[in-house]
Amino acid sequence: MGNYCLSCCSAVDLTPERMKQRDLHYVCFRYTLDGTEYPDDMGVTMSSEELFDRMRKGAETKTSQVSVTEYIRHFEPLLREGKDILHVTLSSGLTGTYNSACLAKAELAEQYPERKIYIVDSLGASSGYGLLMETLADQRDAGKTIDELYAWAEENKLRLHHWFFSTDLSFYIRGGRISKAAGLVGTMLNICPLLNMDQEGHLTPREKIRGKKRVLNRIVEQMEQHAEGGTAYRGKCYLCHSLCEEDARAVAALVKERFPQMDGEVEIFPIGTTIGSHTGPGTVALFFWGDQRDN
């Protein structure tokens, strides 16, 4: 595996067991629920199901990015062990944590001039960010050096597609991402917004689709349009959801039907507490490798 560590933030929305299995180090985001702060430690302290249940009952949530100090505390023990580090952050289009990681790198570079520290902005989120990290682990295990892996990550990260839809607009209204009037009309008309991540890592609305059945099909149509090889796609596919596993499994069934040559089964994960604090329940996200994302 080489004398280096692969590292990321806890918002990759995988599981602690998977992170340990793949030898992926991570630093925790933090969120506040009704004034009490918790670590986003991939469900160890609080499951996403409990978070969403409390949000539905009116709990207020707020997240905070990983600070420079927290990054230094995360990186320094690895550097002391003589390890180089390739760290991939949550999208800079969603948080300022990439800048925090770069500042920590600059400070530590003076103390450990013999070590390499690479920082990559994933321009992604949730289990799509997780799929990027698992793919980097595959490349590492295949023998890539840290320099080769850094170059590969920068060259390929925008080929990872992120498509989302939501069947519950209440938390988009609460968070101010849509107006109360637009949200109420959307709810009355059973509108399910379809969004994706653009090339700058921003979550961008693309279509307003009426009805759950239509949006389930439309998100898979986007995969048909953009996946590498189209319906002959041979890569991996991840899904995640916020307390709507039935919807996620419906999407997985459509993917399995339309992409028979895919690498393994569609893997489904719960949306974690950092991303979930903003989406609330009712969101499904689909991730796959494809053409270069653009705006």
Secondary structure by P-SEA (a helix, b strand, c coil): cccbbbbbcccccccaaaaaaabbbbbbbbbbcccbbbbccccccccaaaaaaaaaabbbbbbbcccaaaaaaacaaaaaabbbbbcccccccccaaaaaaaaaaaaaaaacccbbbbbbcccccaaaaaaaaaaaaaaaaacccaaaaaaaaaaccccbbbbbccccaaaaaaaccccaaaaaaaaaabbbbbbbbccccccccccccccaaaaaaaaaaaaaacccccccccbbbbbbbcccaaaaaaaaaaaaaaccccccccccccccaaaaaccccbbbbbbbbbccccc
